């Protein structure tokens, strides 16, 4: 919780002092030992990436580590035009019925099969005023 508050404060302060250009969100998903990545692949392919594309977010990349490292990790990189775009997309996804319906299988995955909660890192690219 403290990390979320700190991130919010940093984002707010940065928007006051700079003219922002782009926001990058880097998500890391860690699969439980021996569990298949299908639930995440399906969620990205059928729900999240199409919903982001519908919102005008076309620069999305999904990556997997090569090899048999355990636990397996899947990464997602999303580029937003600016902080307002990021906030609008998050808000709109909560209301997007097509996305919510396409996400049902992912959201209803049994806890023992569900990926370890993701970690997200935000990076901003600024142009000074």
N, C-alpha and C positions, 0 to 999 in steps of 0.2 A: 504494500500500500504506500509506503514511504517513497519507493522508487517511482511510482506513478505520479505522486504529488510533485516530486522533484523534477520529473520529466516535464510535467505541465508547466511548472514555474520556468524552467529553462526555455521551453518553447515560447512562452509568453514574453519573456525578457528579450529573447532573440528577435521576435517580430517587432518589438518597439524600436530597436536600434538599427535594424538593417532592412534593406529592401530584399525580400527573399525571392529566390528563383525556383528552386526545386526542392522537393522533400523525397527522401528515399526511405522506405521501410524494409528492413531485412528481418525476416521471420525464420526462426529455427525450430523445426519439429523433430522430436526424438521419439522413435518408435520403441515400444517395449520389446524386450529380448524375444526373438523368435516370432514376432508378429509381422504379418505381411503389410506392405505399404499400400495395398489396394484401397483402403478406406480414404487415405489422403489423396492418392492419385485421382480417384473418382470425385472427391470433393473439389479439388482444384479444377479438373477438366469439365465437370458437369454443373458446378455451382459458382465457386468463387471467381475464377477467371472470366467466364462469360458475364457475370454480374459486374465485374470491374470494367470489362470492355464496354458494356452497355452504359456505364457512367462516364465513358470517355477516357478511361485509364487503359491504355494499350501497351504500355511498357511493363510487362510482367514476365518474370523469369522464374522457373522452377528447376531446382538442381538437386542431384543426389550425390552422395559421396561414392567414389569408385572403390570397389573391393568388398570384403566381407567384414568390415569393422562392425563391432557391436558395442553399444546399440547403434542401429542404423539411424542416420539423420537425413532429413530432407529440408532444403532451404528454399525460401521464396523471397524474391526481390521485386518490390513494387515501386515505381516512380510516379509521384504525383506532381502536378504543375506548381502547387504552392500549398501553404498550410490550410487555407480556406477550402481548397479542393479536397484535401485529405479529410477534413472534418465533415464536409458535405457528403463524401462517399460513405464514411462510417455511419452517418445519420441515415442516408438513403438506403443502405443495405438493411438496416433494421426494419424498414417499411416495405422492402421489395418482396412481394409475395412469390414471384418466380424463384428468386434466390432462396427464400426461406423454405419453399417446397423442395427445391433441388438439394438443399442442405439437410433434409430430414434424416437420411441414412447416416450421414456423418454425426449429426447431433444425437442420434439414437444408438450409436455404437456402444456396446457393453463396455463398462469401465475397464475391465481387464484387457480389452483389445484396443482401447482408445490410446492415441499417442500421448506421451508425456506432455503436459501443457507447454505450449510454445513460448519461446523468448523472442521478443521483438526489440529491434534497435532502430532508432530513428536517426537519420543523418540529414542535415540541411546544407544546401549550397546557396551561398549568399552573394549578392553584389552590393558593395558598399555604396552608400548614398553620396 
